[in-house]
């Protein structure tokens, strides 16, 4: 048991104490449940998804993986004894390709260790309870406790994550998915799976980003064009009044009039300004999709018309229509069966169609050249999981049986 308990002592918030509270009884030791939560068979997963049937649109309490060999396997939580105790999974959330969140069904866990007598209360728990929410290291398959004092809305709110150059994950959650309001940003240290607060208490922001070395840049929506604040790892906070801050190659920049300013980080508690270049075009407005990294050319596309390489800003000969489907090789827009594609190596435009499948959901990442999708095949109506490759080829990875629909697709690797 000691091997499983996390030492969340980085901050006083995060302790591994027994929780004796519960619905219906004051005598439940919920610590007993953790011995059933040790490993998840996820290290070889290419994709993770749920299935729903015609009679159950939201999916059951099971998730499945498509492994690297193309086999479909049910995700299985094992305990300290190495056994699968048939614990359902209510929710899986991807934080990165290497870290996911898994929310086991609490009712299944409580039923394993709490056996009420004739005079005892029966414990009934919501399927969306996050008492046993766990962090999963995809490579080692180990489960770690999510700190109980860190609020997260997995089901109805919004969750934003950003990685630094060490793979540490900065996390903020809001109960409002349409207009996020973050009351704290947390850093998940992947070396020991501890968490720490990054902002002072009572600070509210609507968005944030992070430099490679962990300087947190945050702002409220009405301030984005004029103000942001930078929280240094050492504790100091810098206000920046320039227009449009952005991250490029892990470094912090801003626009001041028509100049690009770098805010160079010094140690872990200071910033130093340096003017990099000026944008000579008086038509530069800063509107549109403002700053999008081009991972192939190792540049940043600004304002859909300009390209910044860290030293100079060049105006392109045409506007680049950046789609909302983005891989590390191309940007895509989709209209019914037609995909419009911009190759980010040379900004060449092309189109292709997918005519044999009804696509119902898409999953793309800047860490992969491919697009994963779910849908059904027109020829026989079966539900499928597939991949659109960087060469526009469609590969069917799995076919669902018994009319099940594949939902909540998560792409890994």
One Martini backbone bead per residue (centre of mass of N, CA, C, O) as a GRO file, in nm:
protein
  413
    1UNK     BB    1   0.056   0.064  -0.019
    2UNK     BB    2   0.297   0.260  -0.002
    3UNK     BB    3   0.364   0.257  -0.309
    4UNK     BB    4   0.091   0.410  -0.390
    5UNK     BB    5   0.134   0.644  -0.228
    6UNK     BB    6   0.137   0.980  -0.238
    7UNK     BB    7   0.361   1.259  -0.204
    8UNK     BB    8   0.175   1.561  -0.153
    9UNK     BB    9   0.399   1.787  -0.014
   10UNK     BB   10   0.446   2.051  -0.182
   11UNK     BB   11   0.167   2.113  -0.059
   12UNK     BB   12  -0.073   2.148   0.184
   13UNK     BB   13  -0.322   2.054   0.019
   14UNK     BB   14  -0.166   1.772  -0.045
   15UNK     BB   15  -0.305   1.485   0.083
   16UNK     BB   16  -0.313   1.132   0.226
   17UNK     BB   17  -0.591   1.109   0.362
   18UNK     BB   18  -0.845   1.000   0.531
   19UNK     BB   19  -1.191   0.950   0.425
   20UNK     BB   20  -1.479   0.947   0.645
   21UNK     BB   21  -1.669   1.045   0.446
   22UNK     BB   22  -2.025   1.013   0.344
   23UNK     BB   23  -2.300   0.862   0.202
   24UNK     BB   24  -2.481   0.738   0.492
   25UNK     BB   25  -2.185   0.732   0.646
   26UNK     BB   26  -1.929   0.757   0.919
   27UNK     BB   27  -1.770   0.446   0.873
   28UNK     BB   28  -1.606   0.509   0.616
   29UNK     BB   29  -1.306   0.383   0.461
   30UNK     BB   30  -1.184   0.506   0.165
   31UNK     BB   31  -0.892   0.391   0.162
   32UNK     BB   32  -0.965   0.100   0.076
   33UNK     BB   33  -0.998   0.161  -0.236
   34UNK     BB   34  -0.688   0.194  -0.331
   35UNK     BB   35  -0.614  -0.118  -0.358
   36UNK     BB   36  -0.777  -0.121  -0.653
   37UNK     BB   37  -0.559   0.121  -0.755
   38UNK     BB   38  -0.272   0.076  -0.975
   39UNK     BB   39  -0.354  -0.019  -1.279
   40UNK     BB   40  -0.336   0.045  -1.646
   41UNK     BB   41  -0.388  -0.091  -1.977
   42UNK     BB   42  -0.215   0.167  -2.179
   43UNK     BB   43   0.079   0.162  -2.319
   44UNK     BB   44  -0.046   0.040  -2.620
   45UNK     BB   45  -0.213   0.287  -2.699
   46UNK     BB   46  -0.367   0.460  -2.972
   47UNK     BB   47  -0.667   0.438  -2.863
   48UNK     BB   48  -0.962   0.582  -2.702
   49UNK     BB   49  -1.295   0.447  -2.610
   50UNK     BB   50  -1.639   0.434  -2.652
   51UNK     BB   51  -1.965   0.281  -2.628
   52UNK     BB   52  -2.279   0.280  -2.805
   53UNK     BB   53  -2.615   0.232  -2.822
   54UNK     BB   54  -2.941   0.265  -2.915
   55UNK     BB   55  -3.014   0.263  -2.583
   56UNK     BB   56  -2.711   0.407  -2.523
   57UNK     BB   57  -2.570   0.716  -2.585
   58UNK     BB   58  -2.341   0.754  -2.338
   59UNK     BB   59  -2.248   0.497  -2.248
   60UNK     BB   60  -2.067   0.302  -2.063
   61UNK     BB   61  -1.835   0.175  -1.802
   62UNK     BB   62  -1.647   0.161  -2.070
   63UNK     BB   63  -1.323   0.125  -2.203
   64UNK     BB   64  -1.120   0.135  -2.501
   65UNK     BB   65  -0.854  -0.008  -2.684
   66UNK     BB   66  -0.621   0.054  -2.946
   67UNK     BB   67  -0.366  -0.105  -3.037
   68UNK     BB   68  -0.069  -0.126  -3.224
   69UNK     BB   69  -0.208  -0.402  -3.365
   70UNK     BB   70  -0.542  -0.352  -3.375
   71UNK     BB   71  -0.657  -0.421  -3.095
   72UNK     BB   72  -0.935  -0.476  -2.894
   73UNK     BB   73  -0.936  -0.347  -2.550
   74UNK     BB   74  -1.019  -0.347  -2.237
   75UNK     BB   75  -1.011  -0.144  -1.983
   76UNK     BB   76  -0.801  -0.220  -1.688
   77UNK     BB   77  -0.823  -0.230  -1.342
   78UNK     BB   78  -0.573  -0.281  -1.099
   79UNK     BB   79  -0.453  -0.409  -0.812
   80UNK     BB   80  -0.232  -0.509  -0.573
   81UNK     BB   81  -0.310  -0.820  -0.659
   82UNK     BB   82  -0.344  -0.809  -0.990
   83UNK     BB   83  -0.652  -0.762  -1.012
   84UNK     BB   84  -0.965  -0.762  -1.164
   85UNK     BB   85  -1.263  -0.585  -1.020
   86UNK     BB   86  -1.467  -0.451  -1.213
   87UNK     BB   87  -1.407  -0.145  -1.275
   88UNK     BB   88  -1.537   0.123  -1.378
   89UNK     BB   89  -1.542   0.391  -1.634
   90UNK     BB   90  -1.649   0.725  -1.661
   91UNK     BB   91  -1.358   0.876  -1.731
   92UNK     BB   92  -1.147   1.019  -1.994
   93UNK     BB   93  -0.844   1.227  -1.993
   94UNK     BB   94  -0.629   1.422  -2.180
   95UNK     BB   95  -0.310   1.579  -2.113
   96UNK     BB   96  -0.126   1.375  -2.274
   97UNK     BB   97   0.050   1.122  -2.422
   98UNK     BB   98   0.153   1.039  -2.106
   99UNK     BB   99  -0.115   1.169  -1.971
  100UNK     BB  100  -0.399   1.066  -1.773
  101UNK     BB  101  -0.738   1.059  -1.683
  102UNK     BB  102  -0.916   0.858  -1.432
  103UNK     BB  103  -1.265   0.773  -1.357
  104UNK     BB  104  -1.384   0.582  -1.140
  105UNK     BB  105  -1.635   0.391  -1.012
  106UNK     BB  106  -1.727   0.427  -0.693
  107UNK     BB  107  -1.938   0.208  -0.648
  108UNK     BB  108  -1.750  -0.032  -0.720
  109UNK     BB  109  -1.552   0.019  -0.485
  110UNK     BB  110  -1.734   0.024  -0.234
  111UNK     BB  111  -1.851  -0.270  -0.284
  112UNK     BB  112  -1.575  -0.415  -0.206
  113UNK     BB  113  -1.555  -0.297   0.122
  114UNK     BB  114  -1.871  -0.246   0.167
  115UNK     BB  115  -2.075  -0.432   0.412
  116UNK     BB  116  -2.379  -0.403   0.496
  117UNK     BB  117  -2.590  -0.432   0.735
  118UNK     BB  118  -2.914  -0.434   0.841
  119UNK     BB  119  -2.850  -0.133   0.998
  120UNK     BB  120  -2.725  -0.019   0.748
  121UNK     BB  121  -2.628   0.186   0.510
  122UNK     BB  122  -2.663   0.254   0.183
  123UNK     BB  123  -2.439   0.325  -0.079
  124UNK     BB  124  -2.492   0.609  -0.297
  125UNK     BB  125  -2.333   0.693  -0.609
  126UNK     BB  126  -2.228   0.893  -0.830
  127UNK     BB  127  -2.092   0.861  -1.152
  128UNK     BB  128  -1.940   1.167  -1.108
  129UNK     BB  129  -1.755   1.100  -0.902
  130UNK     BB  130  -1.403   1.208  -0.781
  131UNK     BB  131  -1.266   1.052  -0.543
  132UNK     BB  132  -1.089   0.840  -0.756
  133UNK     BB  133  -0.923   1.018  -0.908
  134UNK     BB  134  -0.668   0.958  -1.166
  135UNK     BB  135  -0.335   0.937  -1.246
  136UNK     BB  136  -0.173   0.840  -1.560
  137UNK     BB  137   0.098   0.655  -1.661
  138UNK     BB  138   0.130   0.529  -1.964
  139UNK     BB  139   0.406   0.375  -1.953
  140UNK     BB  140   0.366   0.237  -1.650
  141UNK     BB  141   0.043   0.231  -1.556
  142UNK     BB  142   0.021   0.413  -1.317
  143UNK     BB  143  -0.151   0.519  -1.026
  144UNK     BB  144  -0.261   0.847  -0.911
  145UNK     BB  145  -0.361   1.080  -0.706
  146UNK     BB  146  -0.598   1.312  -0.688
  147UNK     BB  147  -0.634   1.594  -0.538
  148UNK     BB  148  -0.899   1.687  -0.338
  149UNK     BB  149  -0.838   2.019  -0.342
  150UNK     BB  150  -0.869   1.990  -0.659
  151UNK     BB  151  -1.065   2.135  -0.872
  152UNK     BB  152  -1.276   1.952  -1.116
  153UNK     BB  153  -1.450   1.963  -1.439
  154UNK     BB  154  -1.530   1.683  -1.636
  155UNK     BB  155  -1.848   1.718  -1.755
  156UNK     BB  156  -1.922   2.061  -1.795
  157UNK     BB  157  -1.658   2.189  -1.841
  158UNK     BB  158  -1.329   2.318  -1.854
  159UNK     BB  159  -1.000   2.217  -1.992
  160UNK     BB  160  -0.660   2.325  -1.946
  161UNK     BB  161  -0.344   2.249  -2.121
  162UNK     BB  162   0.018   2.278  -2.055
  163UNK     BB  163   0.353   2.243  -2.164
  164UNK     BB  164   0.672   2.196  -2.091
  165UNK     BB  165   1.008   2.091  -2.145
  166UNK     BB  166   0.948   1.853  -1.910
  167UNK     BB  167   0.624   1.773  -1.921
  168UNK     BB  168   0.482   1.956  -1.758
  169UNK     BB  169   0.150   2.030  -1.624
  170UNK     BB  170  -0.087   2.282  -1.693
  171UNK     BB  171  -0.386   2.344  -1.494
  172UNK     BB  172  -0.733   2.431  -1.581
  173UNK     BB  173  -1.061   2.490  -1.433
  174UNK     BB  174  -1.409   2.515  -1.549
  175UNK     BB  175  -1.765   2.538  -1.528
  176UNK     BB  176  -1.730   2.715  -1.794
  177UNK     BB  177  -1.715   2.645  -2.138
  178UNK     BB  178  -1.781   2.930  -2.281
  179UNK     BB  179  -1.656   3.102  -2.011
  180UNK     BB  180  -1.376   3.087  -1.880
  181UNK     BB  181  -1.290   3.058  -1.517
  182UNK     BB  182  -0.990   3.088  -1.347
  183UNK     BB  183  -0.878   3.028  -0.997
  184UNK     BB  184  -0.646   2.827  -1.099
  185UNK     BB  185  -0.307   2.708  -1.139
  186UNK     BB  186  -0.157   2.395  -1.209
  187UNK     BB  187   0.126   2.185  -1.134
  188UNK     BB  188   0.240   1.888  -1.289
  189UNK     BB  189   0.481   1.677  -1.172
  190UNK     BB  190   0.625   1.409  -1.352
  191UNK     BB  191   0.850   1.302  -1.152
  192UNK     BB  192   0.622   1.281  -0.877
  193UNK     BB  193   0.314   1.373  -0.885
  194UNK     BB  194   0.294   1.663  -0.806
  195UNK     BB  195   0.131   1.965  -0.679
  196UNK     BB  196   0.095   2.324  -0.769
  197UNK     BB  197   0.061   2.641  -0.722
  198UNK     BB  198   0.079   2.947  -0.938
  199UNK     BB  199  -0.124   3.134  -0.792
  200UNK     BB  200  -0.272   3.347  -0.626
  201UNK     BB  201  -0.511   3.407  -0.434
  202UNK     BB  202  -0.799   3.543  -0.590
  203UNK     BB  203  -0.730   3.476  -0.880
  204UNK     BB  204  -0.859   3.571  -1.207
  205UNK     BB  205  -0.887   3.395  -1.520
  206UNK     BB  206  -0.930   3.319  -1.888
  207UNK     BB  207  -0.615   3.280  -1.950
  208UNK     BB  208  -0.318   3.087  -2.071
  209UNK     BB  209   0.043   3.049  -2.057
  210UNK     BB  210   0.374   2.885  -2.126
  211UNK     BB  211   0.685   2.851  -2.084
  212UNK     BB  212   0.936   2.629  -2.099
  213UNK     BB  213   1.034   2.732  -1.785
  214UNK     BB  214   0.751   2.817  -1.619
  215UNK     BB  215   0.619   3.081  -1.714
  216UNK     BB  216   0.319   3.242  -1.628
  217UNK     BB  217   0.065   3.352  -1.853
  218UNK     BB  218  -0.197   3.592  -1.772
  219UNK     BB  219  -0.557   3.665  -1.838
  220UNK     BB  220  -0.812   3.860  -1.930
  221UNK     BB  221  -1.014   3.909  -2.190
  222UNK     BB  222  -1.014   4.234  -2.180
  223UNK     BB  223  -0.674   4.232  -2.167
  224UNK     BB  224  -0.519   4.095  -2.406
  225UNK     BB  225  -0.447   4.368  -2.572
  226UNK     BB  226  -0.294   4.510  -2.297
  227UNK     BB  227  -0.279   4.273  -2.067
  228UNK     BB  228  -0.049   4.104  -1.849
  229UNK     BB  229   0.086   3.830  -1.654
  230UNK     BB  230   0.390   3.717  -1.481
  231UNK     BB  231   0.471   3.411  -1.332
  232UNK     BB  232   0.727   3.322  -1.152
  233UNK     BB  233   0.880   3.058  -1.003
  234UNK     BB  234   0.992   3.260  -0.764
  235UNK     BB  235   0.706   3.472  -0.746
  236UNK     BB  236   0.714   3.687  -0.938
  237UNK     BB  237   0.529   3.973  -1.082
  238UNK     BB  238   0.461   4.070  -1.421
  239UNK     BB  239   0.364   4.339  -1.600
  240UNK     BB  240   0.210   4.361  -1.935
  241UNK     BB  241   0.106   4.625  -2.171
  242UNK     BB  242   0.114   4.493  -2.422
  243UNK     BB  243   0.036   4.364  -2.727
  244UNK     BB  244   0.022   4.054  -2.775
  245UNK     BB  245   0.098   3.779  -2.643
  246UNK     BB  246   0.359   3.520  -2.700
  247UNK     BB  247   0.471   3.195  -2.800
  248UNK     BB  248   0.819   3.108  -2.899
  249UNK     BB  249   1.016   2.857  -2.847
  250UNK     BB  250   0.931   2.911  -2.530
  251UNK     BB  251   0.905   3.220  -2.566
  252UNK     BB  252   0.847   3.559  -2.481
  253UNK     BB  253   0.614   3.782  -2.646
  254UNK     BB  254   0.547   4.111  -2.799
  255UNK     BB  255   0.346   4.393  -2.895
  256UNK     BB  256   0.491   4.722  -2.981
  257UNK     BB  257   0.328   4.844  -3.184
  258UNK     BB  258   0.565   4.734  -3.443
  259UNK     BB  259   0.708   4.563  -3.222
  260UNK     BB  260   0.916   4.292  -3.123
  261UNK     BB  261   0.920   4.154  -2.795
  262UNK     BB  262   1.144   4.019  -2.572
  263UNK     BB  263   1.101   3.814  -2.267
  264UNK     BB  264   1.359   3.738  -2.093
  265UNK     BB  265   1.464   3.488  -1.895
  266UNK     BB  266   1.592   3.515  -1.550
  267UNK     BB  267   1.609   3.258  -1.422
  268UNK     BB  268   1.321   3.245  -1.178
  269UNK     BB  269   1.260   3.601  -1.139
  270UNK     BB  270   1.315   3.727  -1.439
  271UNK     BB  271   1.302   4.004  -1.679
  272UNK     BB  272   1.411   4.085  -2.025
  273UNK     BB  273   1.431   4.321  -2.266
  274UNK     BB  274   1.396   4.279  -2.638
  275UNK     BB  275   1.440   4.398  -2.951
  276UNK     BB  276   1.396   4.232  -3.258
  277UNK     BB  277   1.166   4.382  -3.440
  278UNK     BB  278   0.992   4.518  -3.720
  279UNK     BB  279   0.675   4.612  -3.863
  280UNK     BB  280   0.638   4.786  -4.158
  281UNK     BB  281   0.347   4.728  -4.192
  282UNK     BB  282   0.060   4.927  -4.157
  283UNK     BB  283  -0.157   4.679  -4.179
  284UNK     BB  284  -0.102   4.583  -3.911
  285UNK     BB  285  -0.338   4.452  -3.651
  286UNK     BB  286  -0.380   4.164  -3.486
  287UNK     BB  287  -0.583   3.999  -3.622
  288UNK     BB  288  -0.718   3.706  -3.589
  289UNK     BB  289  -0.509   3.444  -3.613
  290UNK     BB  290  -0.238   3.529  -3.454
  291UNK     BB  291  -0.068   3.264  -3.312
  292UNK     BB  292   0.094   3.004  -3.509
  293UNK     BB  293   0.262   2.724  -3.514
  294UNK     BB  294   0.540   2.599  -3.718
  295UNK     BB  295   0.690   2.287  -3.700
  296UNK     BB  296   0.847   2.275  -3.972
  297UNK     BB  297   0.966   2.583  -4.008
  298UNK     BB  298   1.009   2.718  -3.729
  299UNK     BB  299   0.754   2.910  -3.694
  300UNK     BB  300   0.534   3.204  -3.692
  301UNK     BB  301   0.201   3.282  -3.736
  302UNK     BB  302   0.086   3.614  -3.811
  303UNK     BB  303  -0.224   3.726  -3.889
  304UNK     BB  304  -0.206   3.532  -4.164
  305UNK     BB  305   0.063   3.715  -4.307
  306UNK     BB  306   0.297   3.639  -4.100
  307UNK     BB  307   0.653   3.556  -4.042
  308UNK     BB  308   0.825   3.420  -3.757
  309UNK     BB  309   1.186   3.331  -3.666
  310UNK     BB  310   1.312   3.526  -3.414
  311UNK     BB  311   1.430   3.787  -3.605
  312UNK     BB  312   1.199   3.804  -3.828
  313UNK     BB  313   0.934   3.969  -4.025
  314UNK     BB  314   0.727   3.828  -4.282
  315UNK     BB  315   0.551   3.887  -4.562
  316UNK     BB  316   0.316   3.735  -4.726
  317UNK     BB  317   0.150   3.669  -5.045
  318UNK     BB  318  -0.073   3.543  -4.847
  319UNK     BB  319  -0.337   3.419  -4.699
  320UNK     BB  320  -0.374   3.203  -4.413
  321UNK     BB  321  -0.607   2.945  -4.372
  322UNK     BB  322  -0.663   2.842  -4.063
  323UNK     BB  323  -0.751   2.563  -3.931
  324UNK     BB  324  -0.911   2.356  -3.668
  325UNK     BB  325  -0.733   2.126  -3.800
  326UNK     BB  326  -0.432   1.999  -3.633
  327UNK     BB  327  -0.114   1.913  -3.722
  328UNK     BB  328   0.238   1.856  -3.790
  329UNK     BB  329   0.167   1.907  -4.128
  330UNK     BB  330  -0.135   2.035  -4.109
  331UNK     BB  331  -0.418   2.228  -4.219
  332UNK     BB  332  -0.781   2.214  -4.160
  333UNK     BB  333  -1.084   2.205  -4.345
  334UNK     BB  334  -1.443   2.133  -4.313
  335UNK     BB  335  -1.697   2.032  -4.573
  336UNK     BB  336  -1.831   1.772  -4.521
  337UNK     BB  337  -1.649   1.583  -4.756
  338UNK     BB  338  -1.447   1.829  -4.750
  339UNK     BB  339  -1.092   1.891  -4.754
  340UNK     BB  340  -0.892   2.157  -4.654
  341UNK     BB  341  -0.537   2.202  -4.726
  342UNK     BB  342  -0.231   2.300  -4.543
  343UNK     BB  343   0.093   2.289  -4.593
  344UNK     BB  344   0.348   2.383  -4.362
  345UNK     BB  345   0.609   2.377  -4.547
  346UNK     BB  346   0.457   2.575  -4.809
  347UNK     BB  347   0.139   2.656  -4.823
  348UNK     BB  348  -0.007   2.446  -4.978
  349UNK     BB  349  -0.301   2.377  -5.155
  350UNK     BB  350  -0.572   2.138  -5.088
  351UNK     BB  351  -0.794   1.860  -5.182
  352UNK     BB  352  -1.035   1.630  -5.030
  353UNK     BB  353  -1.232   1.326  -5.018
  354UNK     BB  354  -1.496   1.160  -4.819
  355UNK     BB  355  -1.733   0.906  -4.944
  356UNK     BB  356  -1.752   0.624  -4.751
  357UNK     BB  357  -1.797   0.820  -4.494
  358UNK     BB  358  -1.937   0.910  -4.181
  359UNK     BB  359  -1.836   1.174  -4.001
  360UNK     BB  360  -1.853   1.242  -3.635
  361UNK     BB  361  -1.540   1.248  -3.540
  362UNK     BB  362  -1.242   1.433  -3.432
  363UNK     BB  363  -0.871   1.379  -3.391
  364UNK     BB  364  -0.613   1.617  -3.318
  365UNK     BB  365  -0.244   1.680  -3.332
  366UNK     BB  366   0.076   1.835  -3.296
  367UNK     BB  367   0.207   1.526  -3.245
  368UNK     BB  368   0.065   1.449  -3.527
  369UNK     BB  369  -0.009   1.361  -3.877
  370UNK     BB  370  -0.286   1.255  -3.784
  371UNK     BB  371  -0.639   1.158  -3.814
  372UNK     BB  372  -0.894   1.084  -3.608
  373UNK     BB  373  -1.199   0.872  -3.644
  374UNK     BB  374  -1.555   0.864  -3.645
  375UNK     BB  375  -1.813   0.633  -3.782
  376UNK     BB  376  -1.966   0.533  -4.096
  377UNK     BB  377  -2.038   0.296  -4.338
  378UNK     BB  378  -2.218   0.301  -4.628
  379UNK     BB  379  -2.220  -0.002  -4.734
  380UNK     BB  380  -2.317  -0.123  -4.410
  381UNK     BB  381  -2.332   0.078  -4.138
  382UNK     BB  382  -2.081   0.056  -3.983
  383UNK     BB  383  -1.883   0.118  -3.720
  384UNK     BB  384  -1.586   0.333  -3.697
  385UNK     BB  385  -1.226   0.344  -3.681
  386UNK     BB  386  -0.998   0.601  -3.800
  387UNK     BB  387  -0.745   0.717  -4.047
  388UNK     BB  388  -0.589   1.018  -4.150
  389UNK     BB  389  -0.338   1.076  -4.339
  390UNK     BB  390  -0.092   1.284  -4.475
  391UNK     BB  391  -0.189   1.143  -4.772
  392UNK     BB  392  -0.519   1.104  -4.752
  393UNK     BB  393  -0.556   0.835  -4.621
  394UNK     BB  394  -0.780   0.567  -4.541
  395UNK     BB  395  -0.789   0.398  -4.222
  396UNK     BB  396  -0.914   0.109  -4.075
  397UNK     BB  397  -0.893   0.008  -3.734
  398UNK     BB  398  -1.213  -0.035  -3.660
  399UNK     BB  399  -1.502  -0.250  -3.596
  400UNK     BB  400  -1.809  -0.239  -3.482
  401UNK     BB  401  -2.030  -0.420  -3.294
  402UNK     BB  402  -2.372  -0.445  -3.265
  403UNK     BB  403  -2.416  -0.128  -3.345
  404UNK     BB  404  -2.200   0.030  -3.223
  405UNK     BB  405  -2.096   0.337  -3.105
  406UNK     BB  406  -1.829   0.560  -3.131
  407UNK     BB  407  -1.694   0.740  -2.850
  408UNK     BB  408  -1.478   0.940  -2.702
  409UNK     BB  409  -1.219   1.012  -2.862
  410UNK     BB  410  -0.867   0.913  -2.808
  411UNK     BB  411  -0.549   1.019  -2.902
  412UNK     BB  412  -0.245   0.837  -2.929
  413UNK     BB  413   0.081   0.839  -3.048
   0.00000   0.00000   0.00000
